[in-house]
């Protein structure tokens, strides 16, 4: 039996939109650009996994824009690490084109900057 989490309810009736977990947004013109916004949690991890696989399979490179990320959970960090490792093994360029202060602080605090591919001190809020 496979358990699949339900996607988040993104109905406009929610009173606190900042508290919502929002799925990653892929650039329709370039499947290699993945924009992470809001709160990247376990709920959004499955959607991110699908976007990372699509980027790895169909794009010349994978670029992550985390400049609008408010928080990031363990599952998302694990996916980003795994995606980068896979990209390195397959000579597929993988980089960050933006990183919010919250994302950078979490990555640095967990001592994952090198393994995730985020340069030390690379806060690139756009």
N, C-alpha and C positions, 0 to 999 in steps of 0.2 A: 504494500500500500504506500503510495506516495502522497505526502502532504504538501500542498502548495498554499502559501499564504495569500489571502485576498489582497488585491491592490488597495492602497489607501483611498478613503472616501474624500474626494476633493470637491465636495459640494460647496457652493457659495454660502450656504447657511452657517458654516462654521464661524464662530465668533473670533477665534484667534488664528488667523492664517499663518502667522509666523511660527506657530507650534506644529504646523503640518509637516509631514515628511513628503518630500516632492521627488518624483522619479527623475533620473538624469534626462537631459534634453540632448538629442543628437542633432547636429546640423544637417538638414536635409540635402544641402548642396555638397557636403563633404562628410561622409560617414566616419571619417577619422577624427573628427572634432567632437568631443563629448563635454558638455557643460554641466557641471554639478551645481545645483542651487539648493537653498533652504537647508533642511536637515537630512543628511545622508545616513540612513539607519538600516537596520536589518530588513525593514519593510521595503526599502528601495534597492536593496542589494541585488535581487534577482533581475530587476530591470537593468541595472548597471552591468551585470554579468552578460546579459544578452547584447548590450551595446558594445561592450569590450570585445566580444567574440565577433560581432559584425565588423568592427573596425579592424581587427586583426586579420580577418578573412578577405575583406574587400577594399581596404584603403592602403595607400602607400605608407602611411604612418599613423600613429595614434597620438593625439594631443588632448590633454585633459585641462579644461578650464575650471578651476575650483575657486575662482575669484569671488563668486557669489555664495559660497558655502558658509552656512552659519554654524554647523556642527557636523562632525563625522564620527560614525560608530566603528566598532571593531570589525564587523563584517565587511564594510566598505573598504577599510584599510587593507584587510586581507585580500580582497579582490584586486585592489590596485597593485599590491605587491606581487601577486601571482601573475597579473597581466604584464607587469614590467619584466618579470623573470622570463615569461614565455616570449616576450618581444626580444629580449636580449639573446635568447637561445636561437631564435629564428631570424636574426638580423633585421628586425622590424623596428624602425625608429619609434620611440615612446618618450614623450616629454610633457612637462607641465607648461602651459602658456599663461597661467594665472593661478594665484593661490591667495586666498583670504587670510587675514590674520588668525582667525579661528582655526583654519586648516593647518597653517604653518605651525602654530603653537602646539596643536595636538600631535602632529608628526614629529616635531622636535622633542616634545615632552615624552613621547614614547620611544625616542631614539631610533626612529625609522627613516630619517631623512635620506641616508645613503641607499638603503635597500629599496625605498619607494621611488628614488630618483629625483628628490627635491633638493636643490642646492641649499647649503647652509645659509641662512639669512635671506632666503629667496621669498620674500613676501611681495607679491606682485598685484596687490589689489588694484584693479583698473577703475 
